[in-house]
Amino acid sequence: MTPKKKDKNLIKITHDLWIQMKYVESIKKAKQEVTQRNANEKV
């Protein structure tokens, strides 16, 4: 029965990592959009 708990922890870690990746992706996208906007305003 103990392996089940380990699996649950693994799933949680994977889930947390997935959330972190999504978060980082959205930040990168937002930064790119801001950079693009600034470039457009300078022209």
C-alpha positions in Angstrom: 0.0 0.0 0.0 2.9 2.4 0.5 3.8 2.8 -3.2 0.4 4.5 -3.7 1.4 7.4 -1.5 4.7 7.8 -3.4 2.8 7.9 -6.7 0.5 10.6 -5.3 3.6 12.7 -4.3 5.1 12.2 -7.8 1.8 13.3 -9.4 1.7 16.4 -7.2 5.4 17.2 -8.0 4.7 16.8 -11.8 1.6 18.9 -11.5 3.5 21.7 -9.7 6.2 21.6 -12.3 3.6 21.8 -15.0 2.0 24.8 -13.4 5.4 26.5 -13.0 6.2 25.9 -16.7 2.8 27.4 -17.7 3.5 30.4 -15.4 7.0 30.9 -16.9 5.6 30.6 -20.4 3.0 33.3 -19.8 5.5 35.6 -18.2 7.8 35.2 -21.3 4.9 35.9 -23.6 3.9 39.0 -21.6 7.5 40.3 -21.7 7.6 39.8 -25.4 4.4 41.7 -25.9 5.6 44.6 -23.8 8.9 44.6 -25.8 7.0 44.6 -29.0 4.7 47.4 -27.9 7.7 49.5 -26.8 9.4 49.0 -30.1 6.3 50.0 -31.9 6.0 53.2 -29.8 9.6 54.2 -30.4 9.1 54.1 -34.2 
